[in-house]
């Protein structure tokens, strides 16, 4: 995680693996690989005939992999920036009059 400071003085860091886009991209990518493998090596001619001669597992697997690549590229190109609390800053939870 890379720390940086915005022009307004707020320190930020990237969300990294906790960014929901990376989780979605990873899961969709896993499903895409599974469908691609099923379509290339484990689909028989009877299943292809039922789909009007189209190997749907292969096509949907490729589509999911393209979508996963777009999601992961989005995470890399536009990382989510999260503000970092300053541990040396004033207490925000302090109650007035409490010591």
Buried (B, 14 or more C-beta within 10 A) or exposed (E): EEEEEEEEEEEBBBBEEEBEBBEBBBEBBEBBBEBBEBBEEEBEEEBBEEEEEEBBBBBBBBBBBEBBBEBBEBBEEEBBBBEBEEEEEEEEEEEEEEE
